Amino acid sequence: MSLRPKLRRRRRTKIIATLGPSSSTPEVLARLFQAGADVFRLNFSHGSHDDHAARIAMIRDLEKKFQRPIGILADVQGPKLRVGRFGGGRISLQAGASFRFDLNPTPGDVTRVELPHPEIIAAATIGTNLLLDDGKLRLRVTRVRDDHLLTEVVVGGPLSDRKGVNVPDMVLPIPALTVKDRDDLAFALDHGVDFIGLSFVQRPEDVAEAREIVAGRAWLMTKIEKPQALDNLDAILALSDAVMVARGDLGVELPPEEVPLAQKRIVRAARARGLPVVVATQMLESMISAPAPTRAEASDVATAVFDGADAVMLSGETAAGQYPYEAVNIMDRIIARVELDDGWRAMIEASRSAPEASAADAIAAAARQVAHTISAPAICAFTASGSTALRAARERPEAPILGLTPSIVTARRLAVVWGVHAVTVGEVGSMTETVNTATRIAKADGFATSGQEIIVIAGVPFGQPGTTNALRVARVK
């Protein structure tokens, strides 16, 4: 009899919670996990390596306590484009005024400021838009010279030291990984994180470069946050292990009316490929300072669930907010309620992509259909690399998916995948052994009772990734 504590989510869509000052004690971490967090995100834009090392250690201790795999996402910062400093620390730009960006480090004034990014000056053309301070200010280039840009203020307002610059109209010859990112990446991989969040992706080459560095030690989660990435979406997804709809910068660089359409397009494209897809940023933003979300925020979470996203993410709500537990708890409740709705299942069915022309997809599609026909309480996917469980999840079956794997690394990665309850098991060498293990775990973890039939899928010969080719209907004893 298994002594492993039962901790089973009553929903398919997963929750990622960002850690920070509000959520960096063992007690708070445990509460967030019990409330519903499946993956914890470390934001390398903030905090020291010592801070992150302490959080990783706490997560792994929590994992041992609950004997449940927990995923860790290391989100690297990427290049940050910023203006220089001002003589008084702050100015106000008026619409219609001229304003110059140059390479001179002298503190700026109401007429000019340093732009310490010669790549922007080199790539700009007349008519290029520059967005400042998260898009609050908009300036249009009217003249281009080797060492400066002259612009006209289209939308003015206050501007202070080191505010960010967004350039939605151009592809910049800047690598997605800075020196800091490479250092953070090495640290994160050495500490055994499960996902690398890749920022500032513009081209497939950006993902290929990171993929070469990561070398399979983690899943590469590409953040789609720039219009240029949308232009190259299919090629970028082909090189990614997972994808994030990063609506922060994406919402700055795209017109507001385009962001919901971009979100749906990314989710749809990722689901068609069987890639885990995360919807992130400002999901319950008001809960940074309020104990309950707005109705619009609740609807935003529900929309991502209706679209079939694998996971939804909390950022400042759990990292720096006053109500981290409440944010995870209400997100868990919203997801669970949506997934009980008949309309949700109808939308999931309607949005399912046709199986790809492979044995693995054919088996996964058959598993979903057989499970539906016989009302099986679970689909058990034996998987070494995670690919069998991913194929099963791509089908979005009614039955929950038990991801059974001999690898704790794979189990942790499956923590972000829709509908998958991952369990580490011993190696199996035959289909009989596979069925016996599957029925035992399904019963022990409360997915099936004696006499019920479950679906078992696996790859034969065992232990070879990408060989899903066997399906069995098995009765639980």
BALUM-99009 format. One record per residue: residue in three letters; x negated, y, z negated of N, C-alpha, C in turn. Coordinates in steps of 0.02 Angstrom, whole numbers, plus 32768, in hexadecimal, padded with zeros to 4 digits. Layout:
ALAXYZXYZXYZ ...
This chain:
MET7FD57FC480008000800080007FD4803E8000 SER7FE3806E802C7FBB80AB80307FC780D77FF3 LEU7F9180F37FD87F9681237FA17F91816A7FBA ARG7F9081737FFB7F8981B680177FC981DD800A PRO7FC3821C7FEE800082427FE1802582518022 LYS8068824F801E8091825E8059809982AA805F LEU808382C58096808E830C80A480A0831080EE ARG80E0831280FA80F88310813F811E8350814F ARG810A83728185812E83AD819A8171839981BA ARG81A483BF81AC81E683B281C981F183DF8206 ARG81BD83E7822D81C28410826A818B83FA8299 ARG8190840E82D9815E83FB830B812B84338316 THR814384728318811884AA832580EB84B782E9 LYS80A984C282F5807984C982BF806F851382AC ILE8051851D82718044856182577FF98569824B ILE7FDD85A082657F9885B382577F9A85F08229 ALA7F7485EE81F37F71862581C37F29864081C0 THR7F22868181C77EE086A181C57ECD86AE817C LEU7E8E869E816B7E7686A981277E5386EC8121 GLY7E57870980E67E37874A80D97E3A8758808E PRO7E358797807B7E3487A980347E718791800E SER7EAB878C802F7EE88778800D7EEF872D8006 SER7EC3870780247ECE86BE80287E8E86978025 SER7E6186A97FF87E2086887FF67E1086697FB3 THR7E4386527F907E38862C7F537E5585E67F5D PRO7E3C85B47F3B7E5885717F437EA3856D7F34 GLU7EB985947F037F0085937EF07F2C85AD7F28 VAL7F1885E67F467F4086027F7C7F3E85D57FBA LEU7F0285BB7FC97EFC858D80027F2B85517FFA ALA7F2D85347FBF7F5884FA7FB47FA1850D7FBD ARG7FB585477FA67FFB855E7FAD800B85687FF7 LEU7FDD8585801D7FE9859180647FF0854E8089 PHE7FC5851E80787FC984DD8099800B84BA8089 GLN801E84BB804A805D849B8037809984BF8055 ALA80938501805E80CA8527807C80D2851880C6 GLY809B850280E780A284F0812D806784FE815A ALA8031851B81417FF78529816D7FD684E88182 ASP7FCD84DF81C37FAE84A281DE7F6584AD81F1 VAL7F5584EB82047F1184FE82187F02854181F6 PHE7EC4854981E07EAE858881C37E7D85AA81F3 ARG7E8785EA81FD7E5D8612822B7E2C863D8203 LEU7DED863A82197DB9866681FF7DAB869C8233 ASN7DB686DA82217DAD871282507D66872E8248 PHE7D3A872082797CF5873582737CEB877F8284 SER7D2187A4828F7D1C87ED82937D13880A824D HIS7D2287E3821A7D1D87FA81D57CFB87C481AB GLY7CDA87D981767CBD87AB81467C778793815A SER7C52877C81287C0E876381327C0F8718813D HIS7BD686FD81527BD186B581587BDB86928115 ASP7BC586B180E07BD08694809E7C1A8690808D ASP7C3F86C5809F7C8886C580957CA8868A80BA HIS7C95868380FA7CB4864F81237C9F8609810B ALA7C61860280F67C4985C180DD7C7185AD809F ALA7C8085DD80737CA785CE80377CED85B9804A ARG7D0B85DA807C7D4F85C880907D51858380B0 ILE7D1F857480DA7D1C853180F87D1884FB80C2 ALA7CEE850780907CE784D6805A7D2984CD8035 MET7D4D850480297D8E84FE80077DC184D88030 ILE7DC084E380727DEE84BF809E7DE08474809D ARG7D9F846280A07D8E841B80A07D9E83FB805C ASP7D97842180257DAC84067FE47DF783FB7FE2 LEU7E1C842980007E65842380037E7883E6802C GLU7E5483DB80627E6083A1808D7E5883608066 LYS7E24835D803D7E19832180147E5083187FE1 LYS7E66834F7FC47E9A834C7F907EDB83307FAC PHE7EEF83477FE77F2E833280047F2782F78034 GLN7EE882E580447EDA82B080737F0282B980B4 ARG7F0282F780CC7F218309810B7EF083328133 PRO7EE7832581747EB8834C819C7ED0839481A4 ILE7EA283C3819D7EB1840A81A47E81842881D7 GLY7E9B844B82087E72846A823B7E5584AD8225 ILE7E1A84BD823E7DFA84FE82307DEA851F8273 LEU7E04855B827D7DF7858382BA7DC785BB82A9 ALA7D8D85BC82CB7D5D85F382C57D6786228300 ASP7D7F865D82F27D90868D83267D5886C0832C VAL7D2F86BB83617CF686E983687D0E872C8384 GLN7CEA876083737D0287A4837F7D0387B883C9 GLY7CCF87A883EE7CCA87C184337CB188088434 PRO7CA2882384707C8A886884767CBF8899845E LYS7CA988CB84387CD6890084227CC189418442 LEU7CEB895C846C7CDD899A848F7CF889D48465 ARG7CCB8A0384557CDF8A3B84297CBF8A7C8441 VAL7CE08AB384317CC18AF5843D7C908B028404 GLY7C688B38840C7C388B4B83D97C588B7283A0 ARG7C318B9E83817C498BC483487C558C0D835A PHE7C7D8C2F83317C8C8C75833A7C6D8C9F8303 GLY7C5D8CDE83147C3D8D0A82E37C648D1082A2 GLY7CA58D1582A77CCE8D1A826B7CF18CDA8259 GLY7CDF8CA3827B7CFD8C62826E7D3F8C578291 ARG7D5C8C8D82AD7D9F8C8782CA7DAE8CC382F6 ILE7DD18CB7832E7DE88CED835B7E308CDF836D SER7E4D8D0D83947E908D0383AF7E8E8D1583F9 LEU7EA38CE684247EA38CF0846C7EE88D058483 GLN7EEB8D3884AE7F2A8D5184C87F358D37850F ALA7F738D25851E7F848D0E85617F738D438595 GLY7F548D2E85CB7F408D5C86007EF98D7685FA ALA7EDA8D6E85C17E968D8785B77E638D5985D8 SER7E288D7485E77DF18D4C86017DC78D3285C7 PHE7DAD8CF585CF7D848CD8859A7D4F8CAD85BA ARG7D128CB285A07CD88C9185BE7CBF8C588591 PHE7CB08C2085B17C8E8BE8858F7C488BE285AC ASP7C158BE185807BD18BDE859A7BA68BB1856E LEU7B668BAE857E7B388B8285597B108BA68524 ASN7B218BE585177AFD8C0F84E77B158BFF84A0 PRO7AE88BE884737AFD8BD484307B0D8C0F8402 THR7B048C4D84197B158C8783EF7B5F8C8483DC PRO7B708C90839D7BB68C8E83897BE28CB983B7 GLY7C1E8C9F83C67C498CBF83F67C748CF683D9 ASP7C9C8D1584057CCA8D4A83F27D098D43841D VAL7D308D7784227D6F8D7384467D668D708492 THR7D278D7684A97D1A8D7484F27CF78D348508 ARG7CD58D1184DB7CAD8CD784EF7CA08CA884B4 VAL7C8B8C6A84C47C738C3C84927C488C0784B4 GLU7C1C8BE8848D7BF48BB184A87C208B7584B7 LEU7C128B5584EF7C2F8B1385007BF48AE48509 PRO7BE08AC084D47BA28A9A84D67BA78A5884FD HIS7BCA8A5B85357BD48A20855F7BCA8A3485A8 PRO7B8C8A3485BF7B7F8A4986047BA48A1D8637 GLU7BB789DF86227BDB89B386507C1F89D18664 ILE7C3F89F486347C808A1386447C768A4C8676 ILE7C428A74866A7C358AAC86987C248A9286DE ALA7BFE8A5B86E07BEA8A4087217C268A218747 ALA7C568A0587227C8D89E187427CC98A0E8751 ALA7CCD8A4987327D078A7487397D0B8A93877F THR7D488AA187947D558AC587D27D898AFB87C3 ILE7D918B2987F17DC38B5D87E87E088B3D87E2 GLY7E2C8B5087AE7E6E8B3387A17E6E8AFD876C THR7E328AE587587E2D8AB387237E498ACF86E1 ASN7E6F8AA586BE7E8B8AB9867D7E5F8AA18644 LEU7E548ACC86137E338ABA85D57E668AC1859D LEU7E6D8A8D85757E9B8A8E853C7E728A9084FC LEU7E838ABE84CF7E5E8AC784927E8A8AB98455 ASP7E6A8AA084207E8C8A9583E07ECB8A6983E9 ASP7EBF8A2C84017EF589FB840B7F2C8A15843A GLY7F178A3C846B7F468A52849E7F6E8A90848C LYS7F5F8AAE84537F858AEA843F7F768B25846C LEU7F388B2A84877F248B5F84B47F148B4184F8 ARG7F268B66852D7F188B4F85717EF68B888597 LEU7EBD8B7885B77E998BA885E07E8D8B8A8624 ARG7E8D8BB486577E838B9D869C7E448BBB86B9 VAL7E1A8B9186D87DDA8BA986F37DE68BD58730 THR7DC68C10872F7DCC8C3E87687D8A8C48878D ARG7D528C35876C7D118C3B878C7CE28C08876E VAL7CB88BEA87997C898BB787837C428BCD8796 ARG7C168BCD87657BCF8BDA87707BA68BA28750 ASP7B668BA0875E7B3D8B6A87457B3B8B6786F9 ASP7B3F8BA286D97B378BA486907B758BBD866B HIS7BAC8BC8868E7BE88BDE866A7C278BD58694 LEU7C5F8BD786717CA18BD786907CC68C15867A LEU7CE68C3686A97D128C6D86987D5A8C54869E THR7D828C62866C7DC68C48866B7DF98C7F865D GLU7E378C71866C7E6F8C9C86597E988C778624 VAL7EAA8C9B85EF7ED28C7D85B97F1A8C7785D2 VAL7F328C3985D67F788C2E85EB7FA68C2C85AE VAL7F918C06857B7FB58C04853B7F838C168505 GLY7F8E8C4D84E37F5F8C6584B17F6F8C4E846B GLY7F498C69843B7F538C5983F57F118C5B83D0 PRO7F128C4C838F7ED58C4D83677EA68C13837A LEU7E658C2083777E328BED83877DF98BF58356 SER7DE68BC083367DB18BC383047D778B958317 ASP7D438B9682ED7D058B7182FA7D128B27830A ARG7CED8B0E833B7CE68AC683497D288AA48359 LYS7D588AC883737D978AA883877D8C8A7E83C6 GLY7DB58A4B83CE7DAD8A1C84047DC18A388447 VAL7DA38A1A847B7DB18A2C84C17DC989ED84E6 ASN7E0089F385097E1789BD85347E1789D5857C VAL7E0389A985A97DFE89BB85F17E2589878619 PRO7E67898E861D7E908959863D7E8789558688 ASP7E6A898986A87E67898B86F17E28896C870F MET7DFA895586E67DBA893F87027DA0890086E2 VAL7D7A88D987087D5588A186EE7D0F88BA86DD LEU7CFC88B3869E7CBB88CC86887C868896868C PRO7C4A88A886A27C13887786A47BF4886C865F ILE7C20885986307C0B884F85EA7C1B880785D8 PRO7BEB87E185BD7BFA879C85A97C2C879A856F ALA7C538764856C7C85875E85367C64875284F3 LEU7C26873A84F27C03872C84B47BCA875D84A9 THR7BCD878284727B9787B0845F7B62878A8437 VAL7B2D87AC84257AF9878E83FA7B18877983B8 LYS7B4387A4839C7B658794835D7B9187568366 ASP7BB58752839E7BE0871983AB7BB886D883AD ARG7B7F86DA83CD7B56869E83D37B3E8687838E ASP7B2C86B783647B1886A783207B52868982F9 ASP7B8D86A883007BC9868F82DE7BDC864A82F8 LEU7BD5864183397BE6860183587BBA85C9833D ALA7B7985D683387B4B85A4831E7B5C859382D5 PHE7B6C85C782AE7B7F85BC82687BBE85918264 ALA7BF285A3828B7C32858182887C2A8537829C LEU7C05852B82D27BFC84E682E97BD484BD82B7 ASP7BA284DC82997B7A84B982667BA584A6822A HIS7BDA84CD821D7C0584C081E47C43849681F7 GLY7C43847C82337C75844B82467CBB84668251 VAL7CC284A3826B7D0684BC827A7D23849482B4 ASP7D64849882BC7D87846E82EC7D988492832D PHE7DA084D483297DB184FC83647D87853B8365 ILE7D73855083A07D51859083AA7D8085BD83D2 GLY7D9485F683B37DBD862783D67D90865583FE LEU7D98865684407D6C867C846D7D8F86BC8483 SER7D7286F684707D8F8737847E7D72875584BE PHE7D94878984D87D7C87B3850F7D70878B854F VAL7D988758855A7D90873085977DAE875685D2 GLN7D85875F86077D9C877E86447D9C874E867F ARG7D6A872086807D5E86F586B97D5486AD86A2 PRO7D5D867D86CF7D4F863786BD7D06862E86A6 GLU7CD9865686C17C92865086AD7C88865D8663 ASP7CB2868886457CAC869685FE7CBB865785D5 VAL7CEC863185EB7CFE85F485C87CC985BE85D3 ALA7CB085BA86107C7C858986207C3D859485F7 GLU7C2B85D385EC7BF085E285C47BFA85CA857C ALA7C3485D9855F7C4285C4851B7C4685788516 ARG7C63855985487C6A851085497C2784EE8547 GLU7BF7850A856B7BB484ED856C7B9484F18527 ILE7B9F852985047B82853184C17BA58502848F VAL7BE7850084927C0D84D784627BFF848D846C ALA7BF9847884AB7BE4843484BC7C0E83FE8499 GLY7C50840884977C7C83D5847C7C8083D18431 ARG7C5B83FD840D7C5C83F983C47C9B841683A5 ALA7CC3843983CC7D03845483B77D2E845D83F5 TRP7D6F846483EC7D9A847684247D9484C18430 LEU7D8F84D3846F7D89851A84817DCF8536848D MET7DE3856584627E24858584677E1B85CA8487 THR7E2C85D084C67E22860E84EB7E5B863E84DB LYS7E49867B84C77E7A86AE84B87E8886D784F8 ILE7EC786D8850C7EDB870085467EF28743852C GLU7EC7877685347ED587B885187EC487F08549 LYS7EB087DE85867E9F881185B87EC3880285F9 PRO7EDA8836861C7EFC882A865C7ED28803868E GLN7E8F880C868B7E6487E886B97E67879C86AD ALA7E728788866E7E7A8741865F7EBA8725867E LEU7EEE874E867D7F2D8738869D7F24872E86E8 ASP7EF9875887067EEC8751874E7EC88710875E ASN7EA486F4872C7E7E86B687367E98867E8709 LEU7ED9867F86FA7EF3865486C57EE8860A86D3 ASP7EF885F2870E7EF285AA871C7EAA85928716 ALA7E7B85B987317E3585A4872D7E1B85A686E5 ILE7E3385D686BD7E1E85DB86777E3B85A0864F LEU7E7B8590865A7E99855886367E7785168648 ALA7E5F850F86857E3E84D2869A7DFE84C58672 LEU7DE184FA86567DA384F386307DAE84F585E5 SER7DED84FC85CF7DFC850585887E1884C5856A ASP7E1084BE85277E2F848785037E72849C84E5 ALA7E7A84DD84D97EB784F984BE7EB8854384D2 VAL7EF1856384C77EF785A984DD7F2085D084A9 MET7F10861084A27F34863B84747F508677849A VAL7F90868584907FAE86C384AA7F9E86F98476 ALA7F67871E84817F4F875084517F7087938461 ARG7FA9879F84437FD387D784577FBA881B843F GLY7F84881C84167F69885C83FF7F4E88858437 ASP7F13887284517EF6889684897F20889084C9 LEU7F40885684D27F6A884E850D7FA38881850D GLY7FBD889084D27FF288C284CC7FDA890984D6 VAL7F98891484CD7F7C895684DA7F70895F8524 GLU7F56892C85457F408934858A7F77892885BD LEU7FAD890785A87FE788FE85D5801F892C85BF PRO8049894385ED8085896885DA80B1893C85AC PRO80D38959857B80FA8930854B812B8901856D GLU8149891685A5817B88EC85C5815D88AF85E6 GLU811A88AF85EF80F88876860F80E3884085DD VAL80DD8853859D80C18824856C80EC87E68562 PRO812F87ED855A815787AF855281538781858E LEU814F879E85CA814A87758606810687518609 ALA80D1877685F5808F875785F2808D871E85C0 GLN80AD8728858680B086F4855380D186B5856F LYS810A86BD858F812D868385AA8105866185E1 ARG80E38689860A80BB866C8640808286428624 ILE805F865C85F18027863885D3803E85F885B2 VAL807485FC858B808E85C1856980A2858C859C ARG80C585A285D080DB8573860480A185518627 ALA806D857886388032855D865A800C852D862E ALA8005853E85EE7FE0851285C0800784D185B5 ARG804884D685AC8070849A85A2806C846C85DF ALA806C8488861A8068845F8656802784378658 ARG7FF28454863D7FB18431863C7FA9840485FE GLY7FD7840985CF7FD083E385917F9D84018562 LEU7F91844385687F628465853A7F89848284FF PRO7F70847984C27F90849C848A7F9084E78495 VAL7FC9850884877FCF855084927FEA85718453 VAL7FC885A7843F7FD785CB84017FF186118413 VAL8027862683F38040866B83FA802C869183BB ALA800986CA83C57FEA86EC838C7FF58737838E THR7FEC875783557FE9879F834A802E87BE833E GLN803387DE8305806E880682F180AE87DD82ED MET80A9879D82DE80E5877482DB8111878782A0 LEU80F387918265811787A8822A80F387E4820B GLU80E08813823580B4884A822280CE887181E6 SER810F887A81E1812988A281A9811D88818165 MET810F883F81668104881C812780BF8827810A ILE80968850812B80598866810B806A888D80CC SER80A288B280CE80B488DB809480FC88D0807D ALA812088A0809B816588938087816F8848807C PRO81998835804D81A287EE803D81CD87C7806D ALA81EB87E9809F821587C880D0820987E88114 PRO821287C1814A820687DC818D8242880481A6 THR8238882A81DB8270884981FD829588148225 ARG82D28823823982F887F3826282D787EB82A6 ALA82B9882182BF8297881D8300825B87EE82FC GLU823787F082C481FD87C482BB8213877B82B7 ALA824A876D82938263872982908276871082D6 SER8294873C82FE82A5872A83438267871E836D ASP82318744836081F3873C838581D586F78379 VAL81D486E1833A81BC869E832A81E8866A834C ALA822A86748348825886448366824E863F83B2 THR8240867783D282358677841A81FA864B842D ALA81C386508407818886268414819985DC840B VAL81C385CD83D981D7858883CD8204856F8407 PHE82328599841D825E858684558235857C8495 ASP81FE85A2849D81D4859A84D881AA855A84D6 GLY81A6853A849B818084FC8495813785058485 ALA8124853F846880DF8549845380CB85148420 ASP808B85018421807484D083F0806E84ED83AB ALA805C852D83A78051854C8365805E85968369 VAL806F85B3832F807585FB83278044861082F0 MET802C864D82F47FF4866182C9800486A082A0 LEU7FEE869F82627FF086D882367FAB86F68230 SER7FA5873882347F64875A82317F5F878281F0 GLY7F6C87C381F37F6787ED81B87F9987D98182 GLU7FCF87B88195800287A481647FE48778812D THR7FB8874A81407F9A871D810E7F53873280FC ALA7F32875881277EEC876B811A7EE887A580E8 ALA7F1287D780F17F0D881380C87F4F882A80AC GLY7F85880680B97FC6881B80A37FD4880D805A GLN800A882A8043801D88227FFC804587E27FF1 TYR805D87C38027808A8789801F8075874F804D PRO803887368045802187008072804B86C1806D TYR805D86AC80318085866F802880C986788048 GLU80E886B1803A812B86BE8055812B86BF80A1 ALA80F586D980BF80F186DB810980EF86958127 VAL80C68669810A80C386248123810586018117 ASN8121860B80DB816085EA80C9819985FC80F8 ILE81A1863D810781D98651813281CC863C817A MET818D863C8190817E862381D3819085D981D9 ASP817F85B381A68190856C81A481DC856381A7 ARG8201858C8183824A858681828269859981C5 ILE824E85CE81E4826985E28225825F85AA8258 ILE8221858F825A8213855A828B8240851E8280 ALA824585088241826D84CD823282B684D78245 ARG82D085148238831685208249832285218295 VAL82F4854082BA82FB8541830382FA84FB831F GLU82CD84D1830482C6848D83208301845F830F LEU832D847682E3836B845082D683A384638306 ASP83988497832D83CD84B1835883D184898399 ASP840E847A83AE8417845583EC83FC847C8428 GLY840184BE842683E884E7845C839D84E38463 TRP837984DA842B833084D2842E831E84938455 ARG833E845B8444832E841D84668340842284B0 ALA8377844484C08389844B850683558474852D MET833A84A9850D830784D2852E82C684AB8536 ILE82B4848485048277845B8509827E84298542 GLU82B88409854782C383D9857D82BF83FB85C1 ALA82DD843685C682E084598606829C8472861D SER826F847F85EC822E849C85FD81F684698603 ARG8207842985FE81D383F5860381BA83EF864A SER817783EC8651815983E38693815B839A86A7 ALA815C838D86E88159834887018116832986EE PRO811482E886E180D482C886D180A282CF870A GLU806382D586F8802F82D5872B8027828D8746 ALA8009828887808002824787A17FC782208783 SER7FD0820B87447F9C81E387247FBC81AF86F7 ALA7F97817A86E97FB1814686BD7FC181618678 ALA7F96818D865E7FA081A9861B7FE281D08617 ASP7FEF81FA864A802D82218649806A81F48654 ALA806381C1867D809A8193868880AC816E8647 ILE807A815986228086813685E280A6816685B0 ALA808D81A485AC80A881D6857D80F181E5858D ALA810081EE85CE814581FB85E3817281C085D3 ALA8158818485DF817F814785D0818C81418585 ALA815A8153855C8161814F85138199817D84FC ARG819B81B9851781D181E88506821581CB8519 GLN821A81B08555825A8196856E827181598546 VAL8243812B8539825580EF85138269810284CC ALA8243813084AD825381478469829981658467 HIS82AA818C849A82ED81AA849D8323817484A5 THR8317814484D18349811184E0835980E684A3 ILE832580D3847C833180A78443833380CD8401 SER8331811084058331813B83C882F981288399 ALA82BE811F83B48284810D838B82738148835C PRO8262813A831D8253817082EE820E818D82F6 ALA81E2816E831E819E81898327817D816B8365 ILE8150819383818123817B83B680DD817C8397 CYS80BC814283958079813D83788046813D83B1 ALA801B816F83B27FE9817683E77FA4816883C9 PHE7F86813083DC7F42812283C77F13814A83F4 THR7EE6817083D67EBD819E83FE7E7A81AA83DE ALA7E4581A084047E0281AD83EC7DEF81F683F5 SER7DFD821184307DEA8257843F7E2282888435 GLY7E608270842F7E9A829B842A7EC3829D846A SER7EA8828384A17ECA828B84E17F0D826684E4 THR7F12822B84C57F52820684C67F87822D84A0 ALA7F76824984677FA6827184407FB982B08466 LEU7F8982CF84887F98830B84AF7FC882FB84E8 ARG7FBE82C285097FEC82AF853F803282A38523 ALA8036828284E98077827684CA809982B884B8 ALA807282E8849C808E8328848880A5835184C4 ARG8082834984FC8095836E853980DD835E854D GLU80F48322853D8138830D854E816D832B851F ARG8157834884E78185836684B681BF833584A5 PRO81AE82F9848B81E182C7847D820C82DA8440 GLU824682BA843B827082C48400825082A483C3 ALA8231826B83CC82118247839581D082698381 PRO81C1826D8340817F8287832C814782598344 ILE810C8276834C80D28251836680A28245832C LEU809282068321805D81F482F1801C81EE8318 GLY7FEE821B830C7FAD8218832D7F7D81F08303 LEU7F7181B283147F47818682ED7F028183830C THR7ECF819482E57E8C819A83017E57818582CE PRO7E21816582E57DEB815582B77DBE819182A8 SER7DCB81C982C87D9F820382C27DC0823C829B ILE7DA2825182637DBC8289823D7DB782C98267 VAL7D8482CE82927D7D830882BE7DB9830E82EB THR7DCD82D6830A7E0882D783357E4782E6830E ALA7E4E82C982D37E8A82D682A97E91831F8299 ARG7E59834082897E5C8388827A7E6F83B182B7 ARG7E57839E82F17E6883C2832E7EB283BA833E LEU7ECE8380832F7F158374833D7F43839B830F ALA7F2683BC82DB7F4F83E482AE7F72841E82D1 VAL7F598432830B7F77846B83307FA884538366 VAL7FAE8412836F7FD583F883A8801D83EB8395 TRP804A840183BF809283FC83B480A883B583A3 GLY80CC83AF836B80EC8370835A80C083398341 VAL807F8344833A8050830E83298042830E82DD HIS804C82D682BE803A82C982797FFC829C827D ALA7FC182B782717F838292827B7F6F826C823D VAL7F59822E82477F43820382107F0381E08226 THR7ED181DF81FA7E9481BA820A7E9D817081F5 VAL7E89814482237E8F80FC82177E4D80DB822B GLY7E47809C82197E0C8077822D7E0D80668278 GLU7DD4805082917DD0803A82D77DFD7FFD82E2 VAL7E1A7FFA831E7E427FC083317E227F9F836E GLY7E2B7F5D83747E0B7F3A83AB7E3B7F1483D8 SER7E7B7F1583C67EAC7EF083EF7EF07F1383EA MET7F1D7F0384187F5F7F2184167F867F0983DA THR7F7B7ECB83C57F9D7EB2838A7F897EDA834C GLU7F487EE683467F2F7F0E830E7F4A7F558311 THR7F4F7F70834D7F697FB383577FB17FB8833F VAL7FDA7F88835480217F87834080287F8082F5 ASN80017F5482D780057F4A828E7FF47F8A8269 THR7FC07FAC827F7FAC7FEB825F7FE180218268 ALA7FFC802682A5802F805982B3806D804F8289 THR80868012828480C38006825D80B780118213 ARG807B800081FC806B800B81B5806A805581A4 ILE8048807D81CE804280C581C1808680E781C9 ALA80AC80D481FC80EE80F28206811B80E881C9 LYS811680AE81AB813E80A0816F812180C48132 ALA80DF80C1812A80C080E080EF80CA812B80ED ASP80CA814B812780D181958129811981AC8132 GLY8148817D812C818E8190812B81AD819F816F PHE818E818881A581AB819481E781DB815D81FC ALA81D3812181E181FE80E981F5820980BB81B9 THR823F809681BD824F806681888250801F81A5 SER82507FEE817A82507FA98190828A7F9B81C0 GLY827B7F7981F782AD7F68822882B27F998261 GLN82987FD6825A829A8006829182637FF782C3 GLU826F800D8301823E80048337821C80468347 ILE81DA8044834B81B3807F835E8190807183A1 ILE817880A783C0815380A283FF810880A983F0 VAL80E0807E840C809780818403807780898447 ILE804D80BC844F802780C4848D7FDD80C7847D ALA7FB580AE84AA7F6C80AB849E7F4880A184E0 GLY7F0680A384DD7EDC809685177EB58057850D VAL7EB7802B853E7E917FEC853C7E607FEC8576 PRO7E207FDF856B7DFF7FCD852B7DFE800784FA PHE7DFF7FF684B97E03802884857DC28050847F GLY7DCA808F84697D9080B9845C7D7680DF8498 GLN7D9580D584D37D8080FA850E7DB18132851C PRO7D9B817285167DC881AA85207DE681AA8566 GLY7E2581BF856A7E4681C885AB7E5E818885CB THR7E68815385A37E7D811385C27EC380FE85AC THR7EEE812D859A7F31811B85837F5580F285B9 ASN7F6480B485A97F81808885DC7FAD805185C0 ALA7FBD8054857F7FE4801F8560801C803C8536 LEU8057801B853980918030851280B17FF284F4 ARG80C27FF584B580E17FBD8493811A7FD68467 VAL81527FB2846681867FBF8436817C7F8F83FC ALA81757FA983BF81637F80838581957F88834D ARG81A77F53832C81D67F5482F581B07F5B82B3 VAL81C77F89828A81A97F94824881C07F5E8218 LYS81917F3F81F681A27F0981C681B57F258183 
